[in-house]
Amino acid sequence: MMARSNRGTAVVAGGAGFVGSHLCDYLIAEGYRVVCVDSLLTSTLDNLNRVLRDARFSFIEHDVIKPLPQGLAADLVFNLACAASPPLYQLDPVHTMMTNVVGTNNLLSFAAEQGARFLQASTSEIYGNPLVHPQPESYAGNVNPTGPRACYDEGKRAAETLCFDYIRQGVADVRVARIFNTYGPRLRASDGRVVSNMISQALAGEPLTIYGDGSQTRSFCYVDDLIDGFMKLIRHELPLPHAVNLGNPVELKIADIASVIRRMTASGSEIVFCPLPVDDPCRRRPDIRLAREILGWQPKVELEEGLQRTIDWFAAAMHPSVDEHYSIGKHRPAVRFGSV
């Protein structure tokens, strides 16, 4: 049995992933009981090393496309159960779509039965290759429904539809966060995202890959700021019949990010340019006025501070010691699989 907590129980679907594991860390530190539900298809238990030994933490290996295990209870439900990097979500696009639709419906139904508040981790991909800049929550987007990214883009759009239908029917207490580019420790080196790609390449002395001519833009939010936004959003007591953008409004060219990472890693890596992937957005910047006004939230971590933390983590991960990383040692803690 898990230890009791006065803060209640949070179920985190996708909790072994990059963002999900940081959320689990935060919730445990805040005194919640946490049940992490994850299929481990694109994530790893190594991300949960900080909480695996905690008596208030439990892990269930489970795909949310399937009915949820019996005996689960929750006060809060967080749905982060979908790969977020293009190479990973395109490996099995049908599964990606079903995770977003069937999985979200399963979790919404569970939250409704429990009377739990639900937070949906949506995405800036909702906006596609935007024709409005910066992107406010009221913008309906410019998404290609038949392209290779559609399994994720349209899957997340359908998941939002389910969320707001549950709200309109009055059967669930739902919050929807539209996440813009997020970075930090525990990103996978091979996940195809800008920051993880370039840092791992720079540290390895390999060429830094830029897709397109480098003029396309992104806005990078450090993971701790995103988690703070999640918690402010799920704790907001008034009904929210709309999504809320969570991201850093500072817009940067991809070529400029490459220059910063080269400088901060003291790398002599050359920059190579590759064709831009199909439907890759040319500009991306959140309008966060709603988050500021409703939640009192805005990012605090400056880019170079966040990048330094991320670079340090990647450098340590490339040269791990047995004492620091359970994955190569003999002392991995026991995991309470299926404990609820």
Secondary structure in CASP SS format (residue, H / E / C, confidence):
PFRMAT SS
TARGET T0000
AUTHOR 0000-0000-0000
METHOD secondary structure of the structure
MODEL  1
M C 1.00
M C 1.00
A C 1.00
R C 1.00
S C 1.00
N C 1.00
R C 1.00
G C 1.00
T E 1.00
A E 1.00
V E 1.00
V E 1.00
A E 1.00
G C 1.00
G C 1.00
A C 1.00
G C 1.00
F H 1.00
V H 1.00
G H 1.00
S H 1.00
H H 1.00
L H 1.00
C H 1.00
D H 1.00
Y H 1.00
L H 1.00
I H 1.00
A H 1.00
E C 1.00
G C 1.00
Y C 1.00
R E 1.00
V E 1.00
V E 1.00
C E 1.00
V E 1.00
D E 1.00
S C 1.00
L C 1.00
L C 1.00
T C 1.00
S C 1.00
T C 1.00
L H 1.00
D H 1.00
N H 1.00
L H 1.00
N C 1.00
R C 1.00
V C 1.00
L C 1.00
R C 1.00
D C 1.00
A C 1.00
R C 1.00
F E 1.00
S E 1.00
F E 1.00
I E 1.00
E E 1.00
H C 1.00
D C 1.00
V C 1.00
I C 1.00
K C 1.00
P C 1.00
L C 1.00
P C 1.00
Q C 1.00
G C 1.00
L C 1.00
A C 1.00
A C 1.00
D C 1.00
L E 1.00
V E 1.00
F E 1.00
N E 1.00
L C 1.00
A C 1.00
C C 1.00
A C 1.00
A C 1.00
S C 1.00
P H 1.00
P H 1.00
L H 1.00
Y H 1.00
Q C 1.00
L C 1.00
D C 1.00
P H 1.00
V H 1.00
H H 1.00
T H 1.00
M H 1.00
M H 1.00
T H 1.00
N H 1.00
V H 1.00
V H 1.00
G H 1.00
T H 1.00
N H 1.00
N H 1.00
L H 1.00
L H 1.00
S H 1.00
F H 1.00
A H 1.00
A H 1.00
E H 1.00
Q H 1.00
G C 1.00
A C 1.00
R E 1.00
F E 1.00
L E 1.00
Q E 1.00
A E 1.00
S E 1.00
T E 1.00
S H 1.00
E H 1.00
I H 1.00
Y H 1.00
G E 1.00
N C 1.00
P C 1.00
L C 1.00
V C 1.00
H C 1.00
P C 1.00
Q E 1.00
P C 1.00
E C 1.00
S C 1.00
Y C 1.00
A C 1.00
G C 1.00
N E 1.00
V C 1.00
N C 1.00
P C 1.00
T C 1.00
G C 1.00
P C 1.00
R C 1.00
A H 1.00
C H 1.00
Y H 1.00
D H 1.00
E H 1.00
G H 1.00
K H 1.00
R H 1.00
A H 1.00
A H 1.00
E H 1.00
T H 1.00
L H 1.00
C H 1.00
F H 1.00
D H 1.00
Y H 1.00
I H 1.00
R H 1.00
Q C 1.00
G C 1.00
V C 1.00
A C 1.00
D E 1.00
V E 1.00
R E 1.00
V E 1.00
A E 1.00
R E 1.00
I E 1.00
F C 1.00
N C 1.00
T E 1.00
Y E 1.00
G C 1.00
P C 1.00
R C 1.00
L C 1.00
R C 1.00
A C 1.00
S C 1.00
D C 1.00
G C 1.00
R C 1.00
V H 1.00
V H 1.00
S H 1.00
N H 1.00
M H 1.00
I H 1.00
S H 1.00
Q H 1.00
A H 1.00
L H 1.00
A C 1.00
G C 1.00
E C 1.00
P C 1.00
L E 1.00
T E 1.00
I E 1.00
Y E 1.00
G C 1.00
D C 1.00
G C 1.00
S C 1.00
Q C 1.00
T E 1.00
R E 1.00
S C 1.00
F C 1.00
C E 1.00
Y E 1.00
V H 1.00
D H 1.00
D H 1.00
L H 1.00
I H 1.00
D H 1.00
G H 1.00
F H 1.00
M H 1.00
K H 1.00
L H 1.00
I H 1.00
R C 1.00
H C 1.00
E C 1.00
L C 1.00
P C 1.00
L C 1.00
P C 1.00
H C 1.00
A C 1.00
V E 1.00
N E 1.00
L E 1.00
G C 1.00
N C 1.00
P C 1.00
V C 1.00
E C 1.00
L E 1.00
K E 1.00
I H 1.00
A H 1.00
D H 1.00
I H 1.00
A H 1.00
S H 1.00
V H 1.00
I H 1.00
R H 1.00
R H 1.00
M H 1.00
T C 1.00
A C 1.00
S C 1.00
G C 1.00
S C 1.00
E C 1.00
I E 1.00
V E 1.00
F E 1.00
C E 1.00
P C 1.00
L C 1.00
P C 1.00
V C 1.00
D C 1.00
D C 1.00
P C 1.00
C C 1.00
R C 1.00
R C 1.00
R C 1.00
P E 1.00
D C 1.00
I C 1.00
R H 1.00
L H 1.00
A H 1.00
R H 1.00
E H 1.00
I H 1.00
L H 1.00
G C 1.00
W C 1.00
Q C 1.00
P C 1.00
K C 1.00
V C 1.00
E C 1.00
L H 1.00
E H 1.00
E H 1.00
G H 1.00
L H 1.00
Q H 1.00
R H 1.00
T H 1.00
I H 1.00
D H 1.00
W H 1.00
F H 1.00
A H 1.00
A H 1.00
A H 1.00
M H 1.00
H C 1.00
P C 1.00
S C 1.00
V C 1.00
D C 1.00
E C 1.00
H C 1.00
Y H 1.00
S H 1.00
I H 1.00
G C 1.00
K C 1.00
H C 1.00
R C 1.00
P C 1.00
A C 1.00
V C 1.00
R C 1.00
F E 1.00
G C 1.00
S C 1.00
V C 1.00
END
